[in-house]
Amino acid sequence: MERPSAETLAQIPLFKRVPAEDRARLGTLSHLREYGRGDSVFEDGDPPDFFIFLVSGRVKIFKRAPNGHERILNLVGAGGLLGAVAAYESRPFPASAEAIESSTCLLIPQPAFFALLEERPTLVRGLLGSLSIRLMELTARLAELTGGRVDSRFARLFLKLADQMGTPDRGGVFIPMALSRQELADLTGTTIETCIRIMSRWGKDNVVHTDKDGFVILDRAALETLAEQSS
C-alpha cells in the first residue's frame, strides 16, 4: 500500500494551508490508489469508508437511471474531493464516480480522519482556511456555468474543458471526452433541444466540431468572445 509523499499532500488545495507537521500525520493515515479509465471509484449507495481526494486524472460524478442512462453531475479534476458530504455525514454516496482517464486517488479512512481532527486543532484551522477559499472558487465557477446566456455557458464549459484536458490535434484543440447532447445540457443547465441547436450551429460555423470520441475546438477566439457576454 503506497503512502503519499509530502509533496503530493501539499499539492492538494484543501491541505495547502495545513501545517507541514499535520500533513505528515495525514500521510501516515492515508494511501494512494490507482484507477484506469472506466474504473469505478465508488458506486451510488456505497458506504463512505474514506475521504477521497483526486491527486491526478479526471473523474465523472453521475447518476444512473433505471434504463441505464447516465446523467453527469460534475467533472472533477486533480485536487478535487469526491463524495465529501456523504463521508462527513456518514451516509451512502448519493451518486457514482468513475475515472474517465488514468487517475490516482488519495484515500483517508473516515474514522481516522475524524480522530485526527479532534486531536489537532491546527489541522482544523488550516482546513477551514482552505475550505473558505475553495467555497469562493466554487461559487464563482457556479456563476460562470449557470449565469448569463445559454451559448455563453456552453462557451465557458468548452473553454474550461480545453484548459483542463485539451491537446493540439485534428486542426484545433481536441477534448478527449465524448459527452452526449443530454450530458452537455445537464452540465450547462439547459434543455437538450437548445443544446442541439447550439452545437449544430457551432459545427456549421466551424467553432466546435463533434467527433465520436470527443470535441475539436476550431475557433477559440469565438468561444472567448461568447464567454464574456452576460446577457
C-alpha positions as CSV (number, residue, x, y, z in Angstrom):
1,M,0.0,0.0,0.0
2,E,1.7,3.2,-1.2
3,R,1.8,6.2,1.2
4,P,1.6,9.7,-0.3
5,S,4.7,11.9,-0.2
6,A,4.8,15.3,1.5
7,E,4.9,16.9,-1.9
8,T,1.7,15.0,-3.0
9,L,-0.2,16.2,0.0
10,A,1.0,19.8,-0.4
11,Q,-0.4,19.8,-4.0
12,I,-4.0,19.1,-2.8
13,P,-5.7,22.5,-2.4
14,L,-7.5,21.6,0.8
15,F,-4.2,20.9,2.5
16,K,-2.2,23.8,1.3
17,R,-2.8,25.9,4.4
18,V,-2.4,23.0,6.7
19,P,0.9,23.0,8.8
20,A,3.6,20.6,7.4
21,E,3.5,18.6,10.6
22,D,-0.2,18.0,10.3
23,R,0.2,17.0,6.6
24,A,2.9,14.5,7.7
25,R,0.4,12.9,10.2
26,L,-2.2,12.7,7.4
27,G,0.4,10.9,5.3
28,T,0.7,8.2,7.8
29,L,-3.0,7.6,7.8
30,S,-3.7,7.6,4.1
31,H,-2.7,5.7,1.0
32,L,-2.8,6.1,-2.8
33,R,-4.9,4.0,-5.2
34,E,-4.7,3.8,-9.0
35,Y,-7.7,3.7,-11.3
36,G,-7.7,3.0,-15.0
37,R,-10.1,4.6,-17.5
38,G,-13.6,3.3,-16.8
39,D,-12.8,2.0,-13.3
40,S,-15.3,2.7,-10.6
41,V,-14.1,4.9,-7.7
42,F,-17.4,4.3,-5.8
43,E,-21.0,3.4,-6.7
44,D,-24.2,5.0,-5.8
45,G,-25.2,3.6,-2.3
46,D,-21.7,2.5,-1.3
47,P,-20.7,3.3,2.3
48,P,-18.3,6.3,2.6
49,D,-15.4,4.5,4.3
50,F,-12.9,7.0,3.1
51,F,-12.4,10.7,2.3
52,I,-11.2,10.6,-1.3
53,F,-9.1,13.2,-2.9
54,L,-8.2,13.1,-6.6
55,V,-4.4,13.5,-7.0
56,S,-4.2,13.2,-10.8
57,G,-6.5,12.4,-13.6
58,R,-10.2,13.1,-14.2
59,V,-13.4,11.6,-12.6
60,K,-17.0,12.0,-13.6
61,I,-19.8,12.1,-10.9
62,F,-23.0,10.7,-12.3
63,K,-26.4,9.2,-11.6
64,R,-27.5,6.1,-13.4
65,A,-31.2,5.9,-14.3
66,P,-33.2,2.6,-14.2
67,N,-33.0,2.5,-18.0
68,G,-29.2,2.7,-17.9
69,H,-28.9,6.3,-18.9
70,E,-26.2,8.3,-17.1
71,R,-26.6,11.9,-16.1
72,I,-23.3,13.6,-15.4
73,L,-23.5,15.8,-12.4
74,N,-19.9,17.0,-12.3
75,L,-16.4,16.5,-13.8
76,V,-13.7,16.5,-11.1
77,G,-10.0,17.3,-11.8
78,A,-6.8,16.9,-9.8
79,G,-7.1,18.3,-6.3
80,G,-10.8,17.7,-6.1
81,L,-12.6,16.0,-3.2
82,L,-15.0,13.2,-4.1
83,G,-18.2,12.5,-2.1
84,A,-17.2,14.8,0.7
85,V,-20.7,15.4,2.1
86,A,-21.5,11.7,2.3
87,A,-18.2,11.0,4.0
88,Y,-18.7,13.8,6.5
89,E,-22.3,12.8,7.4
90,S,-21.6,9.0,7.3
91,R,-24.3,8.3,4.7
92,P,-24.1,6.3,1.5
93,F,-22.8,8.0,-1.6
94,P,-25.7,9.6,-3.5
95,A,-24.1,9.1,-6.9
96,S,-21.4,7.1,-8.6
97,A,-17.8,8.2,-9.5
98,E,-15.8,6.7,-12.5
99,A,-12.4,7.5,-13.8
100,I,-12.5,8.9,-17.3
101,E,-8.8,8.7,-17.7
102,S,-6.0,7.1,-15.7
103,S,-6.3,8.6,-12.2
104,T,-4.7,8.5,-8.8
105,C,-6.7,9.0,-5.6
106,L,-5.7,9.7,-2.0
107,L,-7.8,7.7,0.5
108,I,-8.0,8.7,4.1
109,P,-10.1,6.3,6.4
110,Q,-13.1,8.3,7.7
111,P,-12.7,7.3,11.4
112,A,-9.0,8.1,11.5
113,F,-9.5,11.4,9.8
114,F,-12.2,12.5,12.4
115,A,-10.0,11.3,15.2
116,L,-7.1,13.4,13.9
117,L,-9.3,16.5,13.6
118,E,-10.2,16.2,17.3
119,E,-6.6,15.7,18.2
120,R,-5.0,18.6,16.2
121,P,-6.8,22.0,16.2
122,T,-4.1,23.4,13.9
123,L,-5.3,21.0,11.3
124,V,-8.9,22.2,11.7
125,R,-7.8,25.8,11.3
126,G,-5.8,25.0,8.2
127,L,-8.7,23.1,6.6
128,L,-11.2,25.9,7.4
129,G,-8.9,28.4,5.7
130,S,-8.6,26.2,2.6
131,L,-12.4,25.5,2.6
132,S,-13.2,29.2,2.7
133,I,-11.1,29.8,-0.4
134,R,-12.5,26.7,-2.1
135,L,-16.0,27.8,-1.4
136,M,-15.4,31.2,-3.0
137,E,-13.9,29.5,-6.1
138,L,-16.8,27.1,-6.4
139,T,-19.3,30.0,-6.1
140,A,-17.6,31.8,-8.9
141,R,-17.5,28.7,-11.0
142,L,-21.2,28.0,-10.4
143,A,-22.0,31.6,-11.6
144,E,-19.9,31.1,-14.7
145,L,-21.6,27.8,-15.7
146,T,-25.2,28.8,-14.8
147,G,-25.4,32.5,-15.3
148,G,-26.0,34.6,-18.4
149,R,-26.9,33.5,-21.9
150,V,-27.0,29.8,-22.7
151,D,-24.5,30.0,-25.5
152,S,-22.1,31.8,-23.1
153,R,-22.4,29.0,-20.7
154,F,-21.6,26.5,-23.4
155,A,-18.6,28.6,-24.4
156,R,-17.3,28.7,-20.8
157,L,-17.8,25.0,-20.4
158,F,-15.8,24.2,-23.6
159,L,-13.0,26.6,-22.6
160,K,-12.8,25.0,-19.2
161,L,-12.6,21.5,-20.7
162,A,-10.0,22.7,-23.2
163,D,-7.8,24.2,-20.4
164,Q,-8.2,21.0,-18.3
165,M,-7.6,18.3,-20.9
166,G,-7.3,19.8,-24.4
167,T,-4.4,18.9,-26.7
168,P,-3.4,20.3,-30.2
169,D,-4.9,17.8,-32.7
170,R,-7.2,17.5,-35.7
171,G,-6.7,21.0,-36.8
172,G,-7.6,22.6,-33.4
173,V,-7.8,21.7,-29.8
174,F,-9.1,18.2,-29.2
175,I,-11.1,17.4,-26.0
176,P,-11.0,13.6,-25.5
177,M,-14.3,13.3,-23.8
178,A,-17.4,12.0,-25.6
179,L,-20.4,13.7,-24.0
180,S,-23.9,13.3,-25.3
181,R,-26.2,16.2,-26.1
182,Q,-28.2,15.4,-22.9
183,E,-25.0,15.4,-20.8
184,L,-23.9,18.8,-22.3
185,A,-27.4,20.1,-21.5
186,D,-27.2,18.8,-17.9
187,L,-23.8,20.5,-17.4
188,T,-25.0,23.9,-18.6
189,G,-28.5,23.8,-17.1
190,T,-30.5,23.9,-20.3
191,T,-32.7,21.7,-22.4
192,I,-31.5,19.1,-24.9
193,E,-33.2,21.0,-27.7
194,T,-31.3,24.1,-27.0
195,C,-28.1,22.1,-26.8
196,I,-28.7,20.5,-30.2
197,R,-29.3,23.9,-31.8
198,I,-26.1,25.4,-30.4
199,M,-23.9,22.5,-31.2
200,S,-25.4,22.3,-34.7
201,R,-24.7,26.0,-35.4
202,W,-21.2,25.8,-34.0
203,G,-20.5,22.8,-36.2
204,K,-21.7,24.6,-39.3
205,D,-19.7,27.8,-38.3
206,N,-16.5,25.7,-37.6
207,V,-16.4,26.8,-34.0
208,V,-16.6,23.4,-32.3
209,H,-16.9,20.1,-34.2
210,T,-18.3,16.9,-32.5
211,D,-16.3,13.7,-33.1
212,K,-17.3,10.2,-31.9
213,D,-14.6,10.3,-29.2
214,G,-14.7,14.0,-28.2
215,F,-14.8,17.5,-29.5
216,V,-12.5,19.7,-31.5
217,I,-12.4,23.4,-30.8
218,L,-11.6,25.2,-34.1
219,D,-12.2,28.8,-33.1
220,R,-11.2,29.5,-29.6
221,A,-11.5,33.3,-30.1
222,A,-15.2,32.9,-30.9
223,L,-15.7,31.0,-27.7
224,E,-13.8,33.6,-25.7
225,T,-16.0,36.3,-27.1
226,L,-19.2,34.4,-26.3
227,A,-17.9,33.6,-22.8
228,E,-17.6,37.3,-22.0
229,Q,-21.2,38.1,-22.9
230,S,-23.5,38.1,-19.9
231,S,-26.8,39.0,-21.5
